[in-house]
Amino acid sequence: MQLYAKTFARYLIGVDRRSGGFVQLRSLRPQPNIEILALDEGLLAEADHVGRLDLTSGPATGCQLVRGHKVGTYYLSKGAYLCAPPARFQEGVEALPIKFNRPQAGAWEALSFISPSEATFHASQDYTNETAMKAAVEKLVAEKKPMCLHFGVGGVIHAGYINVDKWPYFGPFENLKNYFVYDFTEKTWPIPSESVDYIYSEDFIEHITQRNQVIFLAEAYRTLKPGGIHRISTPDLASAMRYNSNFKLGMEGTYLYEFDQWRHVALFTRGFIEDLGSAIGYSKVLFTEKNGGSSPYAVKDRRPGPDRTWPDGNLFIDLVR
């Protein structure tokens, strides 16, 4: 069986038939002259056994398939490793060129595979339909059930929530009930004002521009019920700089890894989110601990992980409507 390659950054990999170059795809829609990279599962099994396998046929001819550090992950190499970091797609652009440019294999270079049946399942779902998202919201309102929203889903689905992301994540999900792909930082949400009990996002808001952060916080404020809570977990810029920089050295001593490694665009400090939250109209800006959400609907915070080892690596913010 042929399996489709996907990146650590949750997109599919394609090959441009004209140039032979590799691209990152954010949908299963057919693209002119681009073939989704698929490999036979027998090749994966052989790579698992021998550790490194030369590919001699198909669109990845000339590459080596390398067994990954974690079970079920692989790398593609042509002297250097194929790297597919978080994509910055433009509207209307479905494919982003990626390169063999990493001398060492790490997280962004790790690939995994999904089956055609899984790909077909994702393609058949109605989760990009704004009407379907609106219907799910209206159902909760009609049934007078609590409405909890989870934005910037990535690979985490929270049961009982409406889970929303800007781009599709190609599994694995056990099911995609109440999972929607919607550009919620550029469009008004199809959600009535003052209808939402709880909003949650984790390690998401730092990946969008300050303009879109304000839009996101404003739409959250509009849709929350009075007393409703918008919880945000996000890296603390001041803490990251304080514990990892030596500013006496100027630029040379500045901890730019915070921006460059994780593609963070705009980060918060306590003072900034307090000022901005107050300006938007939130009645309180509460700073809590990990897994210390103020709402009865709060879920456990997964982040930060072992990559953020200094004290106060993340801000845990409860914005109260």
Phi, psi and omega per residue, in radians:
M1 nan 2.434 3.083
Q2 -1.474 2.376 3.129
L3 -2.050 2.487 -3.124
Y4 -1.546 2.351 3.140
A5 -1.419 2.432 3.025
K6 -2.349 2.725 -3.055
T7 -1.592 2.844 3.012
F8 -0.996 -0.541 -3.120
A9 -1.446 0.235 2.946
R10 1.318 0.357 3.078
Y11 -1.983 2.804 3.080
L12 -1.387 2.745 3.082
I13 -1.846 2.349 3.070
G14 -2.187 2.907 3.100
V15 -2.180 2.236 3.091
D16 -1.343 2.028 -3.076
R17 -1.123 -0.458 -3.103
R18 -1.325 -0.821 -3.049
S19 -1.748 -0.321 -3.032
G20 1.376 0.007 -3.134
G21 -1.339 2.740 -3.134
F22 -1.658 2.544 -3.140
V23 -2.346 2.775 3.065
Q24 -1.814 2.284 -3.053
L25 -1.990 2.442 3.133
R26 -1.850 0.161 3.078
S27 -2.701 2.933 3.083
L28 -1.608 0.070 3.137
R29 -1.127 2.412 3.115
P30 -1.022 2.401 3.119
Q31 -2.054 2.425 3.128
P32 -1.004 2.234 3.049
N33 1.127 0.212 -3.136
I34 -2.073 2.280 3.136
E35 -1.967 2.265 3.067
I36 -1.165 2.266 -3.089
L37 -1.190 2.145 3.094
A38 -2.279 2.469 3.087
L39 -2.253 2.614 3.123
D40 -1.228 2.403 -3.114
E41 -1.083 -0.391 3.065
G42 -1.131 -0.585 3.091
L43 -1.187 -0.650 3.109
L44 -1.138 -0.719 3.119
A45 -1.103 -0.692 3.130
E46 -1.180 -0.715 3.097
A47 -1.102 -0.666 3.080
D48 -1.033 -0.651 -3.061
H49 -1.347 -0.816 -3.019
V50 -1.668 -0.300 3.107
G51 1.652 -0.610 -3.090
R52 -2.656 2.191 -3.003
L53 -2.286 2.227 3.051
D54 -1.320 2.289 3.099
L55 -1.664 2.140 -3.013
T56 -1.986 0.061 3.094
S57 -2.617 2.828 3.123
G58 1.493 -3.122 -3.043
P59 -1.173 -0.294 3.133
A60 -1.745 0.329 3.109
T61 -0.956 2.372 -3.128
G62 1.643 -0.145 3.097
C63 -1.687 2.825 2.963
Q64 -1.885 2.358 3.019
L65 -1.668 2.108 -3.013
V66 -2.007 2.284 3.085
R67 -1.070 2.336 -3.083
G68 -1.417 2.997 3.127
H69 -1.228 -0.534 3.109
K70 -1.848 2.542 3.125
V71 -1.010 2.316 3.116
G72 1.516 0.081 3.070
T73 -2.041 2.713 -3.066
Y74 -2.537 2.882 3.032
Y75 -2.205 2.636 2.969
L76 -1.898 2.326 -3.068
S77 -2.307 2.468 2.911
K78 -2.326 1.124 -3.008
G79 1.478 -0.882 2.974
A80 -1.985 2.902 -3.057
Y81 -1.600 2.519 3.054
L82 -1.189 2.208 -3.121
C83 -2.040 2.232 3.128
A84 -2.180 1.327 -3.133
P85 -1.216 3.048 -3.137
P86 -0.924 2.256 -3.036
A87 -1.389 2.565 3.014
R88 -2.040 1.338 -3.121
F89 -1.276 2.604 2.979
Q90 -1.712 2.753 3.105
E91 -1.010 2.311 3.119
G92 1.492 -0.122 3.134
V93 -1.767 2.105 -3.049
E94 -1.796 -0.257 -3.068
A95 -2.318 2.336 -3.124
L96 -2.131 2.132 -3.128
P97 -1.049 2.468 3.057
I98 -2.284 2.781 -2.945
K99 -2.272 2.766 2.942
F100 -1.501 1.576 -3.009
N101 -2.446 0.274 3.133
R102 -1.955 2.116 -3.127
P103 -1.216 -0.430 3.118
Q104 -2.214 2.575 -3.129
A105 -1.528 2.299 3.105
G106 -2.454 -2.720 -3.044
A107 -1.072 -0.818 -3.045
W108 -1.209 -0.314 -3.133
E109 -1.553 -0.166 -3.050
A110 -1.295 2.276 3.105
L111 -1.987 2.696 2.970
S112 -2.425 -3.129 -3.013
F113 -2.351 2.560 3.030
I114 -2.137 2.665 -3.101
S115 -1.391 2.781 3.060
P116 -0.994 -0.618 3.139
S117 -1.163 -0.667 3.070
E118 -1.151 -0.726 3.121
A119 -1.106 -0.746 3.124
T120 -1.105 -0.692 3.118
F121 -1.038 -0.823 3.129
H122 -1.094 -0.738 -3.101
A123 -1.143 -0.491 -3.077
S124 -1.483 -0.215 -3.084
Q125 -1.277 2.679 -3.097
D126 -1.721 0.482 -2.991
Y127 -1.381 -0.086 3.041
T128 -1.674 0.117 -3.065
N129 -1.624 2.008 3.140
E130 -1.063 -0.605 3.130
T131 -1.086 -0.693 3.125
A132 -1.146 -0.690 3.102
M133 -1.119 -0.751 3.125
K134 -1.094 -0.696 3.130
A135 -1.114 -0.685 3.112
A136 -1.118 -0.663 3.100
V137 -1.160 -0.819 -3.105
E138 -1.097 -0.586 3.119
K139 -1.119 -0.764 3.116
L140 -1.118 -0.712 3.126
V141 -1.112 -0.806 -3.110
A142 -1.107 -0.636 -3.123
E143 -1.501 -0.006 3.129
K144 0.971 0.698 3.102
K145 -1.692 2.694 3.086
P146 -1.027 2.447 3.102
M147 -1.946 2.028 3.117
C148 -2.093 2.323 -3.105
L149 -2.001 2.433 3.088
H150 -2.174 2.033 -3.084
F151 -1.916 2.621 -3.107
G152 1.198 0.881 -2.946
V153 -1.065 -0.766 -3.004
G154 1.055 -2.167 -3.120
G155 -1.813 0.342 -3.061
V156 -2.098 2.053 3.052
I157 -1.827 2.221 3.081
H158 -1.744 2.126 3.130
A159 -1.092 2.431 3.123
G160 1.466 -0.063 3.104
Y161 -1.828 2.775 2.826
I162 -1.579 1.997 -3.032
N163 -1.760 2.200 -3.001
V164 -2.295 2.369 3.029
D165 -2.402 2.804 3.119
K166 -1.325 -0.548 -3.101
W167 -2.254 2.654 3.125
P168 -1.244 2.537 3.052
Y169 -1.922 2.162 -3.037
F170 -1.512 1.163 2.949
G171 0.978 -2.945 0.000
P172 -1.431 2.340 2.980
F173 -2.069 2.454 3.087
E174 -1.166 -0.664 2.985
N175 -2.718 2.852 -3.085
L176 -1.989 0.524 3.089
K177 -1.121 2.311 3.134
N178 0.982 0.685 3.000
Y179 -2.079 2.232 -3.043
F180 -2.401 2.543 3.035
V181 -1.821 2.026 -3.028
Y182 -2.667 2.365 -3.093
D183 -1.408 1.333 -2.966
F184 -1.330 -0.111 3.069
T185 -1.698 -0.010 3.134
E186 -2.182 -0.235 -3.070
K187 -2.195 2.660 2.984
T188 -1.118 2.383 -3.108
W189 -1.287 2.443 3.107
P190 -1.370 0.986 -3.027
I191 -2.382 2.281 -3.128
P192 -1.103 2.651 3.064
S193 -1.120 2.533 3.060
E194 0.941 0.783 -3.123
S195 -2.122 -0.113 -2.983
V196 -1.853 2.381 3.140
D197 -1.530 -0.626 -3.003
Y198 -2.713 2.429 3.094
I199 -2.244 2.413 -3.087
Y200 -2.406 2.396 2.949
S201 -2.522 2.535 -3.042
E202 -2.363 2.133 -3.136
D203 0.832 0.826 3.094
F204 -2.110 -0.866 -2.886
I205 -1.116 -0.419 3.127
E206 -1.280 -0.146 -3.110
H207 -1.667 0.045 3.131
I208 -2.090 2.837 -3.090
T209 -1.190 2.821 3.115
Q210 -1.063 -0.646 3.073
R211 -0.971 -0.850 -3.091
N212 -1.312 -0.443 3.012
Q213 -1.072 -0.766 3.140
V214 -1.124 -0.732 3.087
I215 -1.037 -0.815 -3.115
F216 -1.059 -0.825 -3.133
L217 -1.166 -0.601 3.137
A218 -1.222 -0.757 3.108
E219 -1.149 -0.641 3.072
A220 -1.085 -0.768 3.121
Y221 -1.079 -0.766 -3.127
R222 -1.058 -0.724 -2.993
T223 -1.515 -0.322 -3.127
L224 -1.229 2.503 2.961
K225 -1.209 2.687 3.002
P226 -0.949 2.234 -3.074
G227 1.554 -0.181 3.090
G228 -1.164 2.758 -3.024
I229 -2.120 2.375 3.023
H230 -1.934 1.884 -3.104
R231 -1.721 2.306 3.139
I232 -2.215 2.267 2.946
S233 -1.967 2.161 -3.046
T234 -2.690 2.605 3.102
P235 -1.008 2.515 3.129
D236 -1.619 1.932 -3.088
L237 -1.061 -0.801 -3.093
A238 -1.097 -0.719 3.128
S239 -1.133 -0.760 3.134
A240 -1.053 -0.737 3.139
M241 -1.215 -0.729 -3.072
R242 -1.090 -0.744 -3.033
Y243 -1.564 -0.230 -3.013
N244 -2.180 -0.042 -3.100
S245 -1.961 2.686 2.947
N246 -2.155 1.539 -2.988
F247 -1.213 -0.181 3.033
K248 -1.115 -0.379 3.126
L249 -1.624 0.090 3.130
G250 1.184 -2.422 -3.110
M251 -1.037 -0.665 -3.092
E252 -1.063 -0.538 -3.124
G253 -1.694 0.103 -3.088
T254 -1.497 2.364 -3.085
Y255 -1.377 1.422 -3.119
L256 -1.433 -0.181 3.093
Y257 -0.967 -0.582 3.138
E258 -1.000 -0.590 3.127
F259 -1.619 -0.824 -2.928
D260 -1.312 -0.662 -3.070
Q261 -1.319 -0.702 -3.006
W262 -1.837 0.079 3.139
R263 1.008 0.679 3.048
H264 -1.281 2.387 -3.033
V265 -1.779 -0.865 -3.115
A266 -2.555 2.095 -3.059
L267 -1.901 2.774 -3.110
F268 -1.751 2.732 2.829
T269 -2.126 2.938 3.109
R270 -1.005 -0.836 -3.098
G271 -1.086 -0.706 -3.097
F272 -1.152 -0.832 -3.107
I273 -1.209 -0.541 3.059
E274 -1.114 -0.808 -3.133
D275 -1.145 -0.791 -3.089
L276 -1.208 -0.753 3.113
G277 -1.048 -0.740 3.109
S278 -1.130 -0.720 3.141
A279 -1.106 -0.651 -3.138
I280 -1.246 -0.567 3.091
G281 2.237 -0.013 3.102
Y282 -1.039 2.391 -3.075
S283 -1.315 -0.519 3.136
K284 -2.491 2.571 2.978
V285 -2.125 1.832 -3.056
L286 -1.815 2.338 3.061
F287 -1.813 2.142 -3.075
T288 -2.109 -3.016 3.085
E289 -1.768 2.974 3.045
K290 -1.011 2.351 -3.104
N291 1.084 0.412 -3.132
G292 -1.997 0.583 -3.123
G293 -1.042 2.505 -3.067
S294 -1.404 -0.328 -3.053
S295 -1.513 2.543 3.036
P296 -1.170 -0.242 3.142
Y297 -1.658 0.061 -3.057
A298 -1.137 2.489 3.012
V299 -1.799 2.966 3.125
K300 -1.220 2.467 3.054
D301 -1.418 2.247 -3.137
R302 -1.538 -0.590 -3.076
R303 -1.743 2.774 0.030
P304 -1.400 2.849 3.109
G305 -1.762 -2.850 -3.093
P306 -1.183 -0.168 3.108
D307 -1.298 -0.245 -3.061
R308 -2.156 1.555 -2.918
T309 -1.708 -0.180 -3.090
W310 -1.465 2.800 -3.137
P311 -1.067 2.558 3.076
D312 1.007 0.726 -3.118
G313 -1.102 -0.625 3.129
N314 -2.078 2.632 2.901
L315 -1.580 2.366 3.017
F316 -2.024 1.877 -2.925
I317 -2.056 2.235 2.989
D318 -1.920 1.897 3.072
L319 -1.591 2.103 -3.062
V320 -1.761 2.209 3.112
R321 -1.199 nan nan
